[in-house]
Amino acid sequence: MWWDTYWPMPWMLFGPGMMILLIVLCVALMAVAMGGGWHRRAGAGRALEILRERYARGEIDQAEFEERRHQLER
């Protein structure tokens, strides 16, 4: 019969390959949905630097500086 010479090897890789693709897709979707938390923390350093510059120039008072600094560090 025809299935005596059938070599299923390429199709055996399709299932695991699709599972790996699905897992990578899910992880990427979760990273996007969570907003990339590690990027937000890196950006907070620059925001705090700008806040300190504004305080040093006298654009904001100490109370506003402390309030905004507290919000950035959360």
PDB file with SEQRES, HELIX, SHEET and CRYST1 records, atoms N, CA, C and O in Angstrom:
SEQRES   1 A   74  MET TRP TRP ASP THR TYR TRP PRO MET PRO TRP MET LEU          
SEQRES   2 A   74  PHE GLY PRO GLY MET MET ILE LEU LEU ILE VAL LEU CYS          
SEQRES   3 A   74  VAL ALA LEU MET ALA VAL ALA MET GLY GLY GLY TRP HIS          
SEQRES   4 A   74  ARG ARG ALA GLY ALA GLY ARG ALA LEU GLU ILE LEU ARG          
SEQRES   5 A   74  GLU ARG TYR ALA ARG GLY GLU ILE ASP GLN ALA GLU PHE          
SEQRES   6 A   74  GLU GLU ARG ARG HIS GLN LEU GLU ARG                          
HELIX    1 AA1 TRP A    2  THR A    5  5                                   4    
HELIX    2 AA2 MET A    9  ALA A   33  1                                  25    
HELIX    3 AA3 GLY A   37  ARG A   57  1                                  21    
HELIX    4 AA4 GLN A   62  GLU A   73  1                                  12    
CRYST1    1.000    1.000    1.000  90.00  90.00  90.00 P 1           1          
ATOM      1  N   MET A   1       0.827  -1.176   0.000  1.00  0.00           N  
ATOM      2  CA  MET A   1       0.000   0.000   0.000  1.00  0.00           C  
ATOM      3  C   MET A   1       0.886   1.260   0.000  1.00  0.00           C  
ATOM      4  O   MET A   1       2.100   1.174   0.184  1.00  0.00           O  
ATOM      5  N   TRP A   2       0.269   2.407  -0.206  1.00  0.00           N  
ATOM      6  CA  TRP A   2       1.011   3.646  -0.359  1.00  0.00           C  
ATOM      7  C   TRP A   2       1.647   4.128   0.941  1.00  0.00           C  
ATOM      8  O   TRP A   2       2.641   4.852   0.890  1.00  0.00           O  
ATOM      9  N   TRP A   3       1.117   3.756   2.093  1.00  0.00           N  
ATOM     10  CA  TRP A   3       1.664   4.239   3.349  1.00  0.00           C  
ATOM     11  C   TRP A   3       2.937   3.510   3.762  1.00  0.00           C  
ATOM     12  O   TRP A   3       3.552   3.893   4.757  1.00  0.00           O  
ATOM     13  N   ASP A   4       3.354   2.479   3.043  1.00  0.00           N  
ATOM     14  CA  ASP A   4       4.598   1.790   3.365  1.00  0.00           C  
ATOM     15  C   ASP A   4       5.820   2.669   3.114  1.00  0.00           C  
ATOM     16  O   ASP A   4       6.837   2.497   3.786  1.00  0.00           O  
ATOM     17  N   THR A   5       5.754   3.595   2.180  1.00  0.00           N  
ATOM     18  CA  THR A   5       6.892   4.461   1.869  1.00  0.00           C  
ATOM     19  C   THR A   5       6.701   5.874   2.410  1.00  0.00           C  
ATOM     20  O   THR A   5       7.504   6.760   2.118  1.00  0.00           O  
ATOM     21  N   TYR A   6       5.678   6.088   3.171  1.00  0.00           N  
ATOM     22  CA  TYR A   6       5.388   7.420   3.697  1.00  0.00           C  
ATOM     23  C   TYR A   6       6.358   7.749   4.834  1.00  0.00           C  
ATOM     24  O   TYR A   6       6.525   6.956   5.760  1.00  0.00           O  
ATOM     25  N   TRP A   7       6.988   8.904   4.763  1.00  0.00           N  
ATOM     26  CA  TRP A   7       7.918   9.332   5.809  1.00  0.00           C  
ATOM     27  C   TRP A   7       7.301  10.512   6.546  1.00  0.00           C  
ATOM     28  O   TRP A   7       7.252  11.613   5.997  1.00  0.00           O  
ATOM     29  N   PRO A   8       6.828  10.315   7.773  1.00  0.00           N  
ATOM     30  CA  PRO A   8       6.082  11.367   8.476  1.00  0.00           C  
ATOM     31  C   PRO A   8       6.953  12.397   9.184  1.00  0.00           C  
ATOM     32  O   PRO A   8       6.424  13.251   9.896  1.00  0.00           O  
ATOM     33  N   MET A   9       8.257  12.343   9.014  1.00  0.00           N  
ATOM     34  CA  MET A   9       9.136  13.221   9.775  1.00  0.00           C  
ATOM     35  C   MET A   9       8.814  14.713   9.645  1.00  0.00           C  
ATOM     36  O   MET A   9       8.737  15.379  10.678  1.00  0.00           O  
ATOM     37  N   PRO A  10       8.622  15.281   8.460  1.00  0.00           N  
ATOM     38  CA  PRO A  10       8.331  16.723   8.419  1.00  0.00           C  
ATOM     39  C   PRO A  10       7.069  17.095   9.200  1.00  0.00           C  
ATOM     40  O   PRO A  10       7.018  18.162   9.813  1.00  0.00           O  
ATOM     41  N   TRP A  11       6.064  16.242   9.185  1.00  0.00           N  
ATOM     42  CA  TRP A  11       4.822  16.545   9.891  1.00  0.00           C  
ATOM     43  C   TRP A  11       4.966  16.364  11.392  1.00  0.00           C  
ATOM     44  O   TRP A  11       4.196  16.944  12.158  1.00  0.00           O  
ATOM     45  N   MET A  12       5.932  15.575  11.823  1.00  0.00           N  
ATOM     46  CA  MET A  12       6.151  15.406  13.262  1.00  0.00           C  
ATOM     47  C   MET A  12       6.717  16.684  13.876  1.00  0.00           C  
ATOM     48  O   MET A  12       6.525  16.932  15.066  1.00  0.00           O  
ATOM     49  N   LEU A  13       7.400  17.482  13.095  1.00  0.00           N  
ATOM     50  CA  LEU A  13       7.958  18.734  13.601  1.00  0.00           C  
ATOM     51  C   LEU A  13       6.929  19.861  13.599  1.00  0.00           C  
ATOM     52  O   LEU A  13       7.117  20.863  14.288  1.00  0.00           O  
ATOM     53  N   PHE A  14       5.868  19.718  12.852  1.00  0.00           N  
ATOM     54  CA  PHE A  14       4.853  20.759  12.744  1.00  0.00           C  
ATOM     55  C   PHE A  14       4.144  21.004  14.084  1.00  0.00           C  
ATOM     56  O   PHE A  14       3.962  22.155  14.479  1.00  0.00           O  
ATOM     57  N   GLY A  15       3.746  19.945  14.778  1.00  0.00           N  
ATOM     58  CA  GLY A  15       3.031  20.078  16.053  1.00  0.00           C  
ATOM     59  C   GLY A  15       3.850  20.783  17.123  1.00  0.00           C  
ATOM     60  O   GLY A  15       3.387  21.777  17.682  1.00  0.00           O  
ATOM     61  N   PRO A  16       5.064  20.296  17.432  1.00  0.00           N  
ATOM     62  CA  PRO A  16       5.879  20.990  18.434  1.00  0.00           C  
ATOM     63  C   PRO A  16       6.257  22.410  18.010  1.00  0.00           C  
ATOM     64  O   PRO A  16       6.330  23.315  18.841  1.00  0.00           O  
ATOM     65  N   GLY A  17       6.493  22.594  16.719  1.00  0.00           N  
ATOM     66  CA  GLY A  17       6.810  23.940  16.230  1.00  0.00           C  
ATOM     67  C   GLY A  17       5.658  24.901  16.451  1.00  0.00           C  
ATOM     68  O   GLY A  17       5.874  26.053  16.828  1.00  0.00           O  
ATOM     69  N   MET A  18       4.447  24.445  16.222  1.00  0.00           N  
ATOM     70  CA  MET A  18       3.277  25.286  16.447  1.00  0.00           C  
ATOM     71  C   MET A  18       3.075  25.576  17.935  1.00  0.00           C  
ATOM     72  O   MET A  18       2.656  26.673  18.303  1.00  0.00           O  
ATOM     73  N   MET A  19       3.373  24.592  18.793  1.00  0.00           N  
ATOM     74  CA  MET A  19       3.255  24.818  20.239  1.00  0.00           C  
ATOM     75  C   MET A  19       4.259  25.870  20.708  1.00  0.00           C  
ATOM     76  O   MET A  19       3.924  26.732  21.521  1.00  0.00           O  
ATOM     77  N   ILE A  20       5.481  25.801  20.201  1.00  0.00           N  
ATOM     78  CA  ILE A  20       6.492  26.793  20.575  1.00  0.00           C  
ATOM     79  C   ILE A  20       6.067  28.172  20.090  1.00  0.00           C  
ATOM     80  O   ILE A  20       6.200  29.156  20.817  1.00  0.00           O  
ATOM     81  N   LEU A  21       5.559  28.247  18.868  1.00  0.00           N  
ATOM     82  CA  LEU A  21       5.074  29.512  18.332  1.00  0.00           C  
ATOM     83  C   LEU A  21       3.926  30.065  19.179  1.00  0.00           C  
ATOM     84  O   LEU A  21       3.872  31.268  19.437  1.00  0.00           O  
ATOM     85  N   LEU A  22       3.025  29.211  19.605  1.00  0.00           N  
ATOM     86  CA  LEU A  22       1.905  29.634  20.437  1.00  0.00           C  
ATOM     87  C   LEU A  22       2.381  30.160  21.792  1.00  0.00           C  
ATOM     88  O   LEU A  22       1.866  31.163  22.287  1.00  0.00           O  
ATOM     89  N   ILE A  23       3.352  29.493  22.383  1.00  0.00           N  
ATOM     90  CA  ILE A  23       3.888  29.935  23.677  1.00  0.00           C  
ATOM     91  C   ILE A  23       4.570  31.287  23.534  1.00  0.00           C  
ATOM     92  O   ILE A  23       4.365  32.174  24.363  1.00  0.00           O  
ATOM     93  N   VAL A  24       5.381  31.455  22.492  1.00  0.00           N  
ATOM     94  CA  VAL A  24       6.054  32.735  22.262  1.00  0.00           C  
ATOM     95  C   VAL A  24       5.026  33.840  22.036  1.00  0.00           C  
ATOM     96  O   VAL A  24       5.186  34.949  22.546  1.00  0.00           O  
ATOM     97  N   LEU A  25       3.992  33.551  21.289  1.00  0.00           N  
ATOM     98  CA  LEU A  25       2.935  34.525  21.039  1.00  0.00           C  
ATOM     99  C   LEU A  25       2.231  34.926  22.335  1.00  0.00           C  
ATOM    100  O   LEU A  25       1.953  36.105  22.552  1.00  0.00           O  
ATOM    101  N   CYS A  26       1.945  33.956  23.190  1.00  0.00           N  
ATOM    102  CA  CYS A  26       1.276  34.245  24.470  1.00  0.00           C  
ATOM    103  C   CYS A  26       2.157  35.104  25.369  1.00  0.00           C  
ATOM    104  O   CYS A  26       1.672  36.046  25.995  1.00  0.00           O  
ATOM    105  N   VAL A  27       3.439  34.788  25.436  1.00  0.00           N  
ATOM    106  CA  VAL A  27       4.358  35.574  26.269  1.00  0.00           C  
ATOM    107  C   VAL A  27       4.461  36.997  25.736  1.00  0.00           C  
ATOM    108  O   VAL A  27       4.463  37.947  26.518  1.00  0.00           O  
ATOM    109  N   ALA A  28       4.547  37.159  24.416  1.00  0.00           N  
ATOM    110  CA  ALA A  28       4.617  38.494  23.827  1.00  0.00           C  
ATOM    111  C   ALA A  28       3.337  39.275  24.099  1.00  0.00           C  
ATOM    112  O   ALA A  28       3.394  40.466  24.403  1.00  0.00           O  
ATOM    113  N   LEU A  29       2.197  38.627  23.995  1.00  0.00           N  
ATOM    114  CA  LEU A  29       0.924  39.283  24.267  1.00  0.00           C  
ATOM    115  C   LEU A  29       0.824  39.714  25.724  1.00  0.00           C  
ATOM    116  O   LEU A  29       0.327  40.801  26.018  1.00  0.00           O  
ATOM    117  N   MET A  30       1.295  38.868  26.638  1.00  0.00           N  
ATOM    118  CA  MET A  30       1.272  39.223  28.053  1.00  0.00           C  
ATOM    119  C   MET A  30       2.179  40.419  28.330  1.00  0.00           C  
ATOM    120  O   MET A  30       1.827  41.297  29.118  1.00  0.00           O  
ATOM    121  N   ALA A  31       3.347  40.456  27.684  1.00  0.00           N  
ATOM    122  CA  ALA A  31       4.269  41.574  27.877  1.00  0.00           C  
ATOM    123  C   ALA A  31       3.648  42.875  27.390  1.00  0.00           C  
ATOM    124  O   ALA A  31       3.804  43.915  28.031  1.00  0.00           O  
ATOM    125  N   VAL A  32       2.952  42.829  26.270  1.00  0.00           N  
ATOM    126  CA  VAL A  32       2.297  44.026  25.748  1.00  0.00           C  
ATOM    127  C   VAL A  32       1.133  44.421  26.648  1.00  0.00           C  
ATOM    128  O   VAL A  32       0.937  45.604  26.926  1.00  0.00           O  
ATOM    129  N   ALA A  33       0.361  43.440  27.104  1.00  0.00           N  
ATOM    130  CA  ALA A  33      -0.805  43.733  27.948  1.00  0.00           C  
ATOM    131  C   ALA A  33      -0.397  44.321  29.292  1.00  0.00           C  
ATOM    132  O   ALA A  33      -1.108  45.159  29.846  1.00  0.00           O  
ATOM    133  N   MET A  34       0.728  43.890  29.809  1.00  0.00           N  
ATOM    134  CA  MET A  34       1.190  44.394  31.108  1.00  0.00           C  
ATOM    135  C   MET A  34       1.880  45.744  30.961  1.00  0.00           C  
ATOM    136  O   MET A  34       2.261  46.352  31.961  1.00  0.00           O  
ATOM    137  N   GLY A  35       2.042  46.208  29.765  1.00  0.00           N  
ATOM    138  CA  GLY A  35       2.597  47.537  29.558  1.00  0.00           C  
ATOM    139  C   GLY A  35       4.105  47.581  29.633  1.00  0.00           C  
ATOM    140  O   GLY A  35       4.675  48.667  29.727  1.00  0.00           O  
ATOM    141  N   GLY A  36       4.763  46.461  29.596  1.00  0.00           N  
ATOM    142  CA  GLY A  36       6.217  46.469  29.642  1.00  0.00           C  
ATOM    143  C   GLY A  36       6.738  47.105  30.905  1.00  0.00           C  
ATOM    144  O   GLY A  36       7.457  48.102  30.842  1.00  0.00           O  
ATOM    145  N   GLY A  37       6.394  46.554  32.047  1.00  0.00           N  
ATOM    146  CA  GLY A  37       6.732  47.133  33.339  1.00  0.00           C  
ATOM    147  C   GLY A  37       8.190  47.497  33.509  1.00  0.00           C  
ATOM    148  O   GLY A  37       8.488  48.483  34.183  1.00  0.00           O  
ATOM    149  N   TRP A  38       9.108  46.751  32.931  1.00  0.00           N  
ATOM    150  CA  TRP A  38      10.525  47.059  33.113  1.00  0.00           C  
ATOM    151  C   TRP A  38      10.915  48.338  32.377  1.00  0.00           C  
ATOM    152  O   TRP A  38      11.875  48.999  32.772  1.00  0.00           O  
ATOM    153  N   HIS A  39      10.197  48.701  31.319  1.00  0.00           N  
ATOM    154  CA  HIS A  39      10.499  49.932  30.602  1.00  0.00           C  
ATOM    155  C   HIS A  39       9.999  51.152  31.380  1.00  0.00           C  
ATOM    156  O   HIS A  39      10.628  52.209  31.351  1.00  0.00           O  
ATOM    157  N   ARG A  40       8.902  51.008  32.053  1.00  0.00           N  
ATOM    158  CA  ARG A  40       8.373  52.122  32.821  1.00  0.00           C  
ATOM    159  C   ARG A  40       9.323  52.523  33.930  1.00  0.00           C  
ATOM    160  O   ARG A  40       9.513  53.713  34.179  1.00  0.00           O  
ATOM    161  N   ARG A  41       9.916  51.563  34.594  1.00  0.00           N  
ATOM    162  CA  ARG A  41      10.828  51.876  35.688  1.00  0.00           C  
ATOM    163  C   ARG A  41      12.077  52.582  35.178  1.00  0.00           C  
ATOM    164  O   ARG A  41      12.599  53.471  35.852  1.00  0.00           O  
ATOM    165  N   ALA A  42      12.554  52.209  34.023  1.00  0.00           N  
ATOM    166  CA  ALA A  42      13.730  52.864  33.459  1.00  0.00           C  
ATOM    167  C   ALA A  42      13.408  54.312  33.102  1.00  0.00           C  
ATOM    168  O   ALA A  42      14.260  55.187  33.258  1.00  0.00           O  
ATOM    169  N   GLY A  43      12.201  54.575  32.630  1.00  0.00           N  
ATOM    170  CA  GLY A  43      11.796  55.927  32.277  1.00  0.00           C  
ATOM    171  C   GLY A  43      11.565  56.802  33.492  1.00  0.00           C  
ATOM    172  O   GLY A  43      11.648  58.026  33.385  1.00  0.00           O  
ATOM    173  N   ALA A  44      11.280  56.218  34.636  1.00  0.00           N  
ATOM    174  CA  ALA A  44      11.035  56.990  35.844  1.00  0.00           C  
ATOM    175  C   ALA A  44      12.305  57.706  36.291  1.00  0.00           C  
ATOM    176  O   ALA A  44      12.229  58.773  36.901  1.00  0.00           O  
ATOM    177  N   GLY A  45      13.457  57.141  35.999  1.00  0.00           N  
ATOM    178  CA  GLY A  45      14.713  57.789  36.365  1.00  0.00           C  
ATOM    179  C   GLY A  45      14.875  59.123  35.646  1.00  0.00           C  
ATOM    180  O   GLY A  45      15.293  60.108  36.255  1.00  0.00           O  
ATOM    181  N   ARG A  46      14.552  59.162  34.377  1.00  0.00           N  
ATOM    182  CA  ARG A  46      14.636  60.409  33.604  1.00  0.00           C  
ATOM    183  C   ARG A  46      13.588  61.403  34.077  1.00  0.00           C  
ATOM    184  O   ARG A  46      13.861  62.601  34.151  1.00  0.00           O  
ATOM    185  N   ALA A  47      12.398  60.924  34.398  1.00  0.00           N  
ATOM    186  CA  ALA A  47      11.345  61.815  34.887  1.00  0.00           C  
ATOM    187  C   ALA A  47      11.753  62.443  36.220  1.00  0.00           C  
ATOM    188  O   ALA A  47      11.488  63.621  36.465  1.00  0.00           O  
ATOM    189  N   LEU A  48      12.388  61.664  37.066  1.00  0.00           N  
ATOM    190  CA  LEU A  48      12.843  62.189  38.353  1.00  0.00           C  
ATOM    191  C   LEU A  48      13.945  63.223  38.148  1.00  0.00           C  
ATOM    192  O   LEU A  48      14.019  64.209  38.881  1.00  0.00           O  
ATOM    193  N   GLU A  49      14.784  63.003  37.171  1.00  0.00           N  
ATOM    194  CA  GLU A  49      15.844  63.963  36.852  1.00  0.00           C  
ATOM    195  C   GLU A  49      15.243  65.292  36.381  1.00  0.00           C  
ATOM    196  O   GLU A  49      15.694  66.363  36.786  1.00  0.00           O  
ATOM    197  N   ILE A  50      14.232  65.211  35.532  1.00  0.00           N  
ATOM    198  CA  ILE A  50      13.546  66.423  35.064  1.00  0.00           C  
ATOM    199  C   ILE A  50      12.870  67.134  36.224  1.00  0.00           C  
ATOM    200  O   ILE A  50      12.894  68.362  36.309  1.00  0.00           O  
ATOM    201  N   LEU A  51      12.266  66.359  37.114  1.00  0.00           N  
ATOM    202  CA  LEU A  51      11.605  66.938  38.286  1.00  0.00           C  
ATOM    203  C   LEU A  51      12.610  67.680  39.160  1.00  0.00           C  
ATOM    204  O   LEU A  51      12.316  68.770  39.651  1.00  0.00           O  
ATOM    205  N   ARG A  52      13.783  67.105  39.356  1.00  0.00           N  
ATOM    206  CA  ARG A  52      14.831  67.770  40.147  1.00  0.00           C  
ATOM    207  C   ARG A  52      15.303  69.058  39.470  1.00  0.00           C  
ATOM    208  O   ARG A  52      15.567  70.056  40.141  1.00  0.00           O  
ATOM    209  N   GLU A  53      15.407  69.032  38.136  1.00  0.00           N  
ATOM    210  CA  GLU A  53      15.808  70.235  37.405  1.00  0.00           C  
ATOM    211  C   GLU A  53      14.768  71.341  37.573  1.00  0.00           C  
ATOM    212  O   GLU A  53      15.120  72.505  37.768  1.00  0.00           O  
ATOM    213  N   ARG A  54      13.492  70.977  37.497  1.00  0.00           N  
ATOM    214  CA  ARG A  54      12.429  71.972  37.665  1.00  0.00           C  
ATOM    215  C   ARG A  54      12.443  72.544  39.075  1.00  0.00           C  
ATOM    216  O   ARG A  54      12.211  73.738  39.263  1.00  0.00           O  
ATOM    217  N   TYR A  55      12.712  71.712  40.056  1.00  0.00           N  
ATOM    218  CA  TYR A  55      12.787  72.177  41.444  1.00  0.00           C  
ATOM    219  C   TYR A  55      13.990  73.111  41.616  1.00  0.00           C  
ATOM    220  O   TYR A  55      13.904  74.134  42.296  1.00  0.00           O  
ATOM    221  N   ALA A  56      15.099  72.743  40.994  1.00  0.00           N  
ATOM    222  CA  ALA A  56      16.305  73.574  41.105  1.00  0.00           C  
ATOM    223  C   ALA A  56      16.108  74.934  40.430  1.00  0.00           C  
ATOM    224  O   ALA A  56      16.655  75.933  40.898  1.00  0.00           O  
ATOM    225  N   ARG A  57      15.348  74.988  39.355  1.00  0.00           N  
ATOM    226  CA  ARG A  57      15.093  76.258  38.673  1.00  0.00           C  
ATOM    227  C   ARG A  57      14.031  77.092  39.391  1.00  0.00           C  
ATOM    228  O   ARG A  57      13.841  78.265  39.070  1.00  0.00           O  
ATOM    229  N   GLY A  58      13.342  76.491  40.359  1.00  0.00           N  
ATOM    230  CA  GLY A  58      12.325  77.220  41.107  1.00  0.00           C  
ATOM    231  C   GLY A  58      10.956  77.194  40.457  1.00  0.00           C  
ATOM    232  O   GLY A  58      10.082  77.972  40.837  1.00  0.00           O  
ATOM    233  N   GLU A  59      10.750  76.314  39.483  1.00  0.00           N  
ATOM    234  CA  GLU A  59       9.449  76.233  38.815  1.00  0.00           C  
ATOM    235  C   GLU A  59       8.386  75.604  39.705  1.00  0.00           C  
ATOM    236  O   GLU A  59       7.200  75.901  39.562  1.00  0.00           O  
ATOM    237  N   ILE A  60       8.803  74.737  40.619  1.00  0.00           N  
ATOM    238  CA  ILE A  60       7.867  74.090  41.550  1.00  0.00           C  
ATOM    239  C   ILE A  60       8.401  74.245  42.961  1.00  0.00           C  
ATOM    240  O   ILE A  60       9.606  74.385  43.170  1.00  0.00           O  
ATOM    241  N   ASP A  61       7.487  74.218  43.934  1.00  0.00           N  
ATOM    242  CA  ASP A  61       7.939  74.341  45.323  1.00  0.00           C  
ATOM    243  C   ASP A  61       8.235  72.959  45.915  1.00  0.00           C  
ATOM    244  O   ASP A  61       8.043  71.934  45.261  1.00  0.00           O  
ATOM    245  N   GLN A  62       8.700  72.956  47.150  1.00  0.00           N  
ATOM    246  CA  GLN A  62       9.126  71.704  47.780  1.00  0.00           C  
ATOM    247  C   GLN A  62       7.971  70.725  47.971  1.00  0.00           C  
ATOM    248  O   GLN A  62       8.147  69.521  47.785  1.00  0.00           O  
ATOM    249  N   ALA A  63       6.804  71.221  48.335  1.00  0.00           N  
ATOM    250  CA  ALA A  63       5.649  70.339  48.543  1.00  0.00           C  
ATOM    251  C   ALA A  63       5.258  69.622  47.248  1.00  0.00           C  
ATOM    252  O   ALA A  63       4.986  68.421  47.250  1.00  0.00           O  
ATOM    253  N   GLU A  64       5.234  70.371  46.148  1.00  0.00           N  
ATOM    254  CA  GLU A  64       4.889  69.761  44.868  1.00  0.00           C  
ATOM    255  C   GLU A  64       5.978  68.781  44.432  1.00  0.00           C  
ATOM    256  O   GLU A  64       5.689  67.719  43.880  1.00  0.00           O  
ATOM    257  N   PHE A  65       7.249  69.160  44.691  1.00  0.00           N  
ATOM    258  CA  PHE A  65       8.353  68.264  44.352  1.00  0.00           C  
ATOM    259  C   PHE A  65       8.226  66.943  45.101  1.00  0.00           C  
ATOM    260  O   PHE A  65       8.364  65.876  44.504  1.00  0.00           O  
ATOM    261  N   GLU A  66       7.967  67.007  46.392  1.00  0.00           N  
ATOM    262  CA  GLU A  66       7.854  65.791  47.205  1.00  0.00           C  
ATOM    263  C   GLU A  66       6.677  64.927  46.763  1.00  0.00           C  
ATOM    264  O   GLU A  66       6.786  63.703  46.705  1.00  0.00           O  
ATOM    265  N   GLU A  67       5.559  65.566  46.454  1.00  0.00           N  
ATOM    266  CA  GLU A  67       4.375  64.824  46.024  1.00  0.00           C  
ATOM    267  C   GLU A  67       4.632  64.093  44.695  1.00  0.00           C  
ATOM    268  O   GLU A  67       4.306  62.915  44.548  1.00  0.00           O  
ATOM    269  N   ARG A  68       5.207  64.798  43.758  1.00  0.00           N  
ATOM    270  CA  ARG A  68       5.471  64.180  42.451  1.00  0.00           C  
ATOM    271  C   ARG A  68       6.569  63.117  42.552  1.00  0.00           C  
ATOM    272  O   ARG A  68       6.495  62.084  41.886  1.00  0.00           O  
ATOM    273  N   ARG A  69       7.578  63.366  43.377  1.00  0.00           N  
ATOM    274  CA  ARG A  69       8.635  62.365  43.558  1.00  0.00           C  
ATOM    275  C   ARG A  69       8.059  61.091  44.158  1.00  0.00           C  
ATOM    276  O   ARG A  69       8.424  59.986  43.758  1.00  0.00           O  
ATOM    277  N   HIS A  70       7.168  61.252  45.109  1.00  0.00           N  
ATOM    278  CA  HIS A  70       6.525  60.088  45.726  1.00  0.00           C  
ATOM    279  C   HIS A  70       5.719  59.303  44.691  1.00  0.00           C  
ATOM    280  O   HIS A  70       5.731  58.072  44.702  1.00  0.00           O  
ATOM    281  N   GLN A  71       5.024  60.001  43.804  1.00  0.00           N  
ATOM    282  CA  GLN A  71       4.244  59.316  42.762  1.00  0.00           C  
ATOM    283  C   GLN A  71       5.144  58.585  41.784  1.00  0.00           C  
ATOM    284  O   GLN A  71       4.804  57.490  41.335  1.00  0.00           O  
ATOM    285  N   LEU A  72       6.281  59.165  41.445  1.00  0.00           N  
ATOM    286  CA  LEU A  72       7.200  58.524  40.506  1.00  0.00           C  
ATOM    287  C   LEU A  72       7.874  57.296  41.099  1.00  0.00           C  
ATOM    288  O   LEU A  72       8.172  56.341  40.381  1.00  0.00           O  
ATOM    289  N   GLU A  73       8.110  57.315  42.381  1.00  0.00           N  
ATOM    290  CA  GLU A  73       8.836  56.212  43.019  1.00  0.00           C  
ATOM    291  C   GLU A  73       7.939  55.050  43.391  1.00  0.00           C  
ATOM    292  O   GLU A  73       8.437  54.008  43.818  1.00  0.00           O  
ATOM    293  N   ARG A  74       6.626  55.196  43.243  1.00  0.00           N  
ATOM    294  CA  ARG A  74       5.705  54.090  43.546  1.00  0.00           C  
ATOM    295  C   ARG A  74       5.846  52.976  42.573  1.00  0.00           C  
ATOM    296  O   ARG A  74       5.147  51.968  42.683  1.00  0.00           O  
TER     297      ARG A  74                                                      
END                                                                             
